[in-house]
């Protein structure tokens, strides 16, 4: 691995799915926005022969970021797959967005992959969100390597960035994060910057020159070897420390020369095991060049050091009724178990599902069972249906290249699975199974929308349903209290993409309106009211009078109706009518149009007429009595309060706590968490945290996470309640 003289380009764009799982590598690229992931994918595709020298797919088009929204926003907003072939190995490169709003696409990429490439910009360094993803990968033992990009930057320093990566990713063992190559610099330019023109392999001590646009191997000069001796010795010691041969370290320290082939084999095993994390350098090819710097070395690391799908632990699998099912990992002849990791829509092809096959073999035209993922709390419907597999294909930019089958361990696109949503399980029709879902972040930014016109209103429901089917990090809410349609997103950029997709893909124009929280009303003290509904205008009249008393109850009590009428002042058959009228008025509210709760209404007296009294008359009288009682009482507005838990780095705890207090929050306590982080718990009115997903990201530089859950409704401050009442009266 790492120092082969020959290049083995493959026409990956034309390759069908590999027939052997051992010949597949699934690799996800991770890094912050602007670190160069998409550029690196295209550089690898060029080196592997999948692109021509102009950086284009052989029959036209770009290989990555081909979506119109991505062109407009100048950044990746969705997971994309680029298959390439190198040395007889099919590599599925999964390019993920780096912006925090699209972490759902990143999680999908992590689910589909067997190893991760962390792309770090030499000019920007390692950000907090990248560290958090590293920790997620470490928790599941995913093999990782680090690629340093943007070495052309004026102040780029590969050695310094390697040291910072070791600090950020090495944890207790910084010697587990070491470079395999050191960069070679050309002559200094007028600005004093010496560009990187090649690499020198620390293990084989071979020089690889990329200055001509094509990798050329040579022996280093005598003056170059001393400069790499310290780094080489440290790398060898790091590899030997991870070796399964426990005698190797003693032999090395005793002066024995360890064979380079043995070191490479131990390195590959340590990388595949997820215990050693090599650092490499890469740069895109110059115009007209065949290969970008470091791309050959990176492809060799992927094919030689990254694990095969056989080494990927099988996610938990159960039958539809929840009984555990033990399956052999990556068995091409086993029961079919596949998962939809991404769903997208093409204006010409329709719905396209990117599927990872974990067991069995997927073929066109077979009927499979589609098991829903149970995300009903996010607007997704539970479903268990049978569907016929459409055409299978490999994506390459906008193109879909047909394949005949997909074996366990491979990724493939499936056309026209009408009911399958992201996260669904595909299994055999006669042996339906369900895979354990992967963890998705909760969308915590509300976006209240309404149709722009009557024509848009007719298409809105279908458009929203398709949107949340594609993206499980969105949640659709039809709020019964505020009568708003709310799309919960991860951030502003996520919301912008959702609106753009509604408009461009589904032809639905919507207007964004202010989001309203579900307020309540209640009586602050005891009050009485008299409802008189008497009308006589020829024919059948209306006559109903009732007297009630209203008193507040503890929170969560709802509405209690008590009958204390004596002497038949209100006939028995009309007492339910009074209660019905009271409850109907309570649902409409008595102050600002919010539901009235937590009161006891006691019916004390009334009058009726033998002819003109009716059910409708007493319903009206009950409503009038409640309104009169409210007119003479102090009405409290109740606002929802959420319990908020914020996981934040210790350096930002003070700022987060101050910010929560400024939002009328009550701090409940803090708890120390591993990794230099603190869990801050507080109760905060929901009206104060509508944009907290955005504000917290800014406050913590993208390193904090929070969750929220409804706690209760409680009285709003009088001055704020009065302001809302006045606004409600103006809008009526």
N, C-alpha and C positions, 0 to 999 in steps of 0.2 A: 504493500500500500504506500502511496505517496510519492514514489520516485521512479515510476516506470518511464522508460524512454519513448515508448511508442504511444501514439494517440489512436484511439479506436472509435471514431465517430460512427453514429448510427442514425439512420433515417427514422427517428423515433416518431415523427409525425405520422408515418405510415404504418407503424407497428400495431399489431393487434395486441390484445391482452396476453400477458405471459401465461404459458401453460403450466408453469411450475411456481409455486409460492416462493421457493428458494431463489428464484430469479427476479423477485420484486423487492423494491425498497420504497417505502412510503415516508416521505420527509416533509415536515412542515417548517416553514420559515417564519421566525418570530422576531419582532423588533419594533421599536417606536416608529412613529410616522416620520418619513424622511431618512430612515437609516439606509435605504437602498435595497430593500428586499426584491421589489419588482425588477429593478435593473439587474440584480444578481441572477434572478431566474432567467431573464433573457440572455445574459452572458453565458450561463450554463447551457441553455438551449442552443446557442450559437456554437459553442465548443463541441457539443455533442452532435452537431450536424443537423439539428432540427430546424434551424433558421439559416437563411442565406446571409451573406456578409453585410447586407443593408439592415440587418436586424428585423427581417420580415419572414413570415411564414412563406414557405416555398411557392405557394400559389396566391400570395397576397395577404394583407392584413397583419395586425400586430398580435403578439402572443399573450400579452397580459394587459390588464386594465383596459379591456376593450369595451366595457359598458359606457353608454353615453353619459351617464351620471358621473362616472369616474373621470371622463375627459373634461367635463365641465368643472368638477371640483378639484381636479389635479391631484387626486389621491385615491388609493384603493378603498373601496367601501364594501367589498364582498370577497369571500373565499374564491380563489380560482385555482384550477389544477392544470399543470403543464407536464405531460409525460415526455420523457426523453429516454434514450437508450445509450448505455456506455458499457463497453466490454462484455456484451451479452446480457447485461442486467437492465431491466426496465425500472426507471426511477420516476415515481409520481411526485413531482414537486408541488407542494401546496402553499401558495402565496396568500398570506393573511393580511388584513388591514392592520396598520399600526396604531390607528387612532382609537382612544378608549371607548368611544361610542359604539364601535363595531366589535366589541369583545366576544359577542355571540358567534361571529364568523371565526374568530380565533379559536374558541372552544371547539367548534366543529372541526377545524383543522387538526387540533390536538387529538380529538377522538379518532379521526381517520388515519393518523400517522403512527409510525412505529419509532420515530426518532425526530429530533428537532435541531434545526440550525438557528442559533441566536445571532442575528445580524446587528452589529454594533458599529456606529459611525465613529471614525477616528476624530472627527471634529466636534461631535456632540457628547460622546460617552454613554454611560449606562444610566437610564432613568429609572425611577421607582417602580413604574408599572412593569417594566421588563424584569426587574428583580422579582416581582410578585409572580410573574408567569414562570420564572425559573423555579421558584419554590413549589409551584403547582406540579411542574414536571418532576421535581425531586421527590415529591410526596408519592408519586406513582412509579418512580424508578425509570422514567423515560430517558434513554440515552440522548446526550446533547453534545454539540460542538459549537464553537464560537467563530464567527467570520467577521473580521474587521475590514470595513469598507471606507471609502472616501480618503484613501491614502494620498490622493492628489492635493488635498487641502494644504494650505501654506504652513499651518502649524501642526500638521498630523505627525504623531510620534507613535509608531507601532509598539515599541518597547514599553513606553509609558502606559499606553492603552491596555496592553496585555497585563501589566501590573494592576491596573484598576479593575480589569475583569476578574483577576484572581481574588482581589479584595471583595468584589461584589458577589461573585459566584462560588468562590472556593470554600466559604464557611470556615470550618475548623481545619481544613486541609487545603491551603492555597497551592500546594504542589500538585494538586489534582487538576489544575488549570494551567497548562503550559503550551508554548508554541511548538509546532512541528517544523516550522520554517522561519527564517529571518529574512527580512526584505533586503534587497541590494539596490543601492541608489545610483542614479546616473549623475552626470555633471550638474553643478548648481546653475540655476538660471539667474537672470538679472536681479530677481527678487530675493536671491539667496536660498531658494527652495530647490532641493535636489529630488527629482521625481524617482519613484520606485520603478525600476526596470526589470527586476527579476527576483528570484528567491533562491535561498540556499538551504538544502535539506539538512536538518540537524542530525539525523540518524545516518544517512548514507554519505553525507558530506559532498553531495552533488550540487552543481550550480545549474539553475534553470533560467535562461534568459528569454524574456518576452519582448525585448526592445524592437524586434522586427515584426511584431504582430503575430508571431507563431513561436511556440515553445521550442527552445533548443537546449539540449543538455550538454554540459561540459564539465571538466574537472576544474575546481577552484584553484586560484593561485595560492602560492605558499603564504602570501601575506594576508589571505582571507581566513584561513583556518584558525589562527589564534583568536580571532574575534568571535568565533562561535563556540570556543571550547567550554566556557562556563555554562552557557545555555544548553549545550549538548549534554554535558555531565548531569546537569539538573534534570533534563528530560529523561535520560537513561535511568537515573535513580527513581524518578517518579513512576516510570513504566515498571521497573523491577519491583517497586513497592506494591504494585497491583497485580504482580504475577502470581499465578497459581502454583508455580514452582518455588516453594519456600526456601530452597537452598540457593537460589539464584543470587540473592542479595549478599549472602556470605561469600560466595565465589567472586562476585564483582568487587566487593570491598577487599578481598584477598588479592586483587590484582589480575584476576582472570578477564580476558577480553571476551565479552558476550557477543555472539554472532548477531549481525544486523537482522538477519531473517528471523531469529528467535525474538528479538526486540519488537519487530513489526507484528509478529503473530500475537505476542503478549499485549501490545498496544491495541490491536484490533479487538481482542477479547475484552479488554478493560473498557473500551469505548462502547462495545455492544452491551456490556453489563451495566453501563451507566455509572461507573466508578471513576472514570478518567475523562476529562473534557478538553480535547485539543483545541488550540487556537490557530486559525489560519488567516491569511490575507487574501483579498480578492478585489479585482477592479474590472470594469467593463472593457471590452475590446475597443481600440481606437477605430475610427472610420476606415473600412477596408481591410481590417485585420481579421484573422481567422479565430483567434483565441484571446480571451481576456486574462489578465494576470491572475494566477492562482486558481483558475477554473479547472484545469486538469487535475491539480492536486486535490481540489475539493471533490470532484467526481470520483477520484480514486478512494478518498476517505469514505464517501457514501457507499460505494460498492463493496469496499473491503472491510470497513470498520462498523458501519451501521448494521443493525440486526435485520434479519429476515422476518417476515410475518409469523413464522413459526415461533419466534421468541416473544411475540406480543401476547401478554396475558389475555385470555378470553374474558370479555365482560360477562357479568352475571346474566344467566338465561333462565327463564321460567316458562312453564306452560301458561296458557291463557288464564287458568284459575289459580296461578301463583305458586305452583309446585316447582321446586328447583330442578333444573335439568343439567346434568353433567355432559359436556361435549368436549371432544378432542380438539385442541387448538389447530386451526387452519387445515382442517381435513377436507380435501377436495371431494371425497366420496361420501362425506357425512351429511347429516340433515342440513337443509338450506337455512342459514341464518345470515341475514344482511341488514344493513341499517341505512336509512336515508340521512346523510349528513348535511345535505344542502338541497333546497328546492328553489328553482328559478323559473321564470317564464320567458319564452322566446316568442316574438310576434308572429313567426312563421311556423315554428314547430309546436308551440304550446308549452305545457309544463314539462320541465326537465329535472330529473332527480339524480343528484350525485350520490352513489351508493357505495359503501364499503362492504365487501363480502367477507364475512368472518368464518363461515363454514359452508361446505357444499360448492356447487357450481351454478351460476345464474345464466340462463339461456333465453333468447328471444321467444316470444309466443307462449311461454309456459305460464300457467295460472298460479299466482302466489297469494298467500294470505297477508293482508296489511293490517297490522295491529297498531292502534292509536296509542299515544304516549301519555294520556291522562292529564294534559295541561288544560283542563276545563276552567281553571281559575284564571287563565289568560285569554279566554275567548276561543280556545281550540275545542273542537268537539271530540269526545271519545268515539272511536270507531273500530270495528272489526269487520273487514270486508274482504272479499276475494276480487282480485284484479288480474287482468292479463298483461304480462310484460310486453312492452312495445320494443322498438329497435334499441339495440345496445350500441354505444359509441364511446369513443375517446374524445374528450374536448381538446381543442387546440385553438386558442383565441375564440373567434366567433364560429369556427367550424366544428362540426361533429363528424368524426371519422368512424364508419361502421366497424364493429367487431362481432365475432360469432359467439363469444361466450366470455364469462369472467369467472376465474377460479377464486377460491378462498385466498384471502390476502391481497387481492387486487381491488382497484377502484374503477368504477365504470359509470357512465351516464345512461339513464333509462328514460325513454320518452313516453309521455302521455299516461303516467300513473295519476289518474284523475283525483283519487282520494288520498294518496300518500302525502304526508306532511313531514317536515323536517323533524327528525327524531323517531320516526316510525320504524317498526321492524317488518322486514319481509321474510316470510318463511314458507314452507311447503303447505299447500292447500290442505292436505290430509294430516299434517303434523304442525299446527299453528303454535308459534313460540313468541316470546316477548323478551326483548333485551332490556337490561337495566339502563335507565336513561342517564345521560351525562349531566353534570351540574351546569346550570345556566344562571346568569345573574338576573336579579329581579329588576324589571324596568320601573324606575321611580320618578320619571319626569312626565307629568300629565300634559297632554295636548288635546284640548277640547276643540272639536271641529263640527262644522255643519255644511250641508250641501250648498253649493253656490247658487244653484238653480233647480227648478223642478226636474229637469232632465238629469242633472247630477244626482238628485235624490233617489231616482229610480235605480241608479247603478252603484250607489254608495255601499250598500250592504254587501253586495257581491265583491266589490273591490277590496273592502276591508277584510272580508273573510279570506280572500286569496293572499292578502298582505301578511296576515298573522299566520297563515298556513306555511308561508315561506320562511318566516322569521320568528322562532320561538322566544326571542327576547323582547317581543312586543306583546302587549296585553290589551285586549279590547274590552271596554267597559260601557255598558248602557246604564247610566246612573238613574235609578228610579226616582231619587229625591230631587235632583237638579234637572232631570230630563235632558242631560247632555250626553253626547257620544264622545267618549274619552279614549284616546289612543295613548297608552303608557309606553314611553320610550326610554332609552338609556342616556340621552343627552340631546343637545340642540342639533348636532350634525346628524344623528340618527333620525330625529324628527324631520329634518329637511329632506333627507333621502326618502322617508316614508311618503311625504307630501309629493315629492317629485315622481315617485313610482306610481302613486295614485293617478297623477295627471298624465304621465307619458305612457305607462303600460296599460292602465285600465280606463283611461279616458274620463276620469272623475275629477272635477274641479271642486275644491273645498275651501271654506273660509275658516281661519283660526279665530276662535273667540276666547274671552277670558275664562279660565277654569274656575268653577265655583265648588266650594266644599259643602258637604251636607250639614247645614245648620239645623238646629232644633229651637223650639220655643217652650217656655214653661212659665207658670205663675210663681211670682216671688212670695206671695202670701195669700191668705184667704180672701175670697171675693164672692159676691152674689150677683145674679143677673135674672132678668125677667124677659121672657120671650113672648111677644104678643103678635099673633098672625091672624087678623080678622079682616075679611074682605067680603063684601056683599054687592054684587053688580048684576043682579038679575040671574035667575037660574040657581044652580047649586052654588052656595057660598063656601067660604073657608073660615073655620073658627078653631083656634088652638091657642091656649095660654099655658105657659109652664114657668115655674120658678125653680132655680137651681142654686146650689152653693158649690164653689170650686175651691179646693185646697191643694197645695203642692205635696208631692210624694218624693221619696228618695229616688236617686238616679237609677234608671233601668226598670222602673215600675210600670211604664207604659201608661195606659189610661184605664182607670177603674170607674165603673158606673154603679151607683148605689140607688136603689128605689126606697124612699121613705114617705111615699104618698099615703095618706090615711083618708078614709071616708069616701074613696072612689072619686076624688076630685079630678083625677086623670084616669079614665077607664083603663082597665088592665090591658086591653088589646092595643092601646096606643103608647104604653110605656116603652116597648121596644122601638117604637117610631121615634120617640124623643132621643133615645140612646143612639139610634142610627143617625139622626140629624147632628147630634153632638160630635160623634166620631167623624162624620163627613167634614164638619167645619174644622175639627182639630187637624185633619189631614191637610187642609188648605192653609192652616195657620191663622193667627189672629193679630199679628203685628207686622211681620216682614215677609209673609208668604212661605214660612217654613213650618213643617209639621210640629204640632203641639204634643208634648209628651209629659209623662211623670206627674199626672194630676188625678185627683179623685173628684168626680162630678156626682153630686147628690141631688136627686130630684125630690123637692120638698112639697110642692103644691102645684095647682093648676086649675084650669077650667075647660069645660068642653060644651059642645052643643049637640043635641040629639040628632040633628040632621046634617049640619054643616061641618062637623068635625070629621077628619079623615087621617089616614096614615101620612099623606103628603103634607097636610097642614101641621101635624105635630112634628114632623121632621124639620120643617121650616122654623117652627117655634123653638125647637131645641137648638138649632144653629144660631138663631137670633139671641137666645138667652146666653149662650157661651160668648158671643161677641160683646154683649152688654157687660158681662162680668169682666171681660178683658179690658174694656174701656175704662173701668174704675180700678184697675189693678196695675201693679208694676210687672211688666213682662220681661223675663230674662231671655236673652238669646244664648243658646248653648252651642258651643263650637266643639268639633271633634278634636281630641287630643291623641297624639300618637306616641308610642314608646319607641324611641330611636336609639339604635346601637351603632356606634361609630368605631371602626377599627382603624387606628391611625398610628403613624410613627411617633415615637416619644417626643421628637423635636417639634411636633405640631400639636401636642395635646393642649397646651395653654391657649393657643389660638382657637382651637375647636371649641373648647369649653367656654371661652369668652363669647364666641359667635353664637353658641346655643343659648347662652344667657340673654344675649341681645334679642333673640327671637322669642322671648318670654318663656324660655325653657327652664325646667326644674331639673337640676342634676341629681341623678339617683346614685351615682358612684362610678368608680373606675376599677379596672381589673388589668393587672399586668399579663401580657401575652408574650410568648416566645418570639424571638426575632426582633427585639427592640421595639415592640408595638404595645399599644394600650387600647383596651376596649372601654369606651366612654358610653355610659347609659344615661338617658335623660328622657323626660316627658315634655313634648313640645306641641303647641297647637298646630294642627295641620295647615291652617291658613298661612303660617309662617314658613313652611318648608316646601312650598310648591316648586321652587327652583333650587332646592338644596342639593340636588344631584350635580348641578352646574357649579354652584357656589363652593361646595366642599372640594370639588376637583381643583378649583382655582386656589383655594386656601391651603391645600396639602400638596400642590404640584402633581396631582394625579395619583397619589399614593394611598389615599384613604378610601375605605368602603363603608357603606352604611346600610342598615336594614330598618324597616319601620313596620309597626303593627298597631292596629287600632286599640286604644286603651278604653276610652269612654268619652262621653260628652260632658262638658262642664261650662258654667256661666262665663260668658265673654266679658271683658272689662266694659263698664257702662258707656264710656265715651266711644269705644269702638263699636259697640252694639248700636248706639244711637246713630252713628254715621251710616251703618248698614241699613238701619230702618229708614233713614231719610232717602237713601239711594233707591230702596225698594219702592217707596211711595212715589218718587219721581218717575220711575219706570212704568208705573201702573197707568 
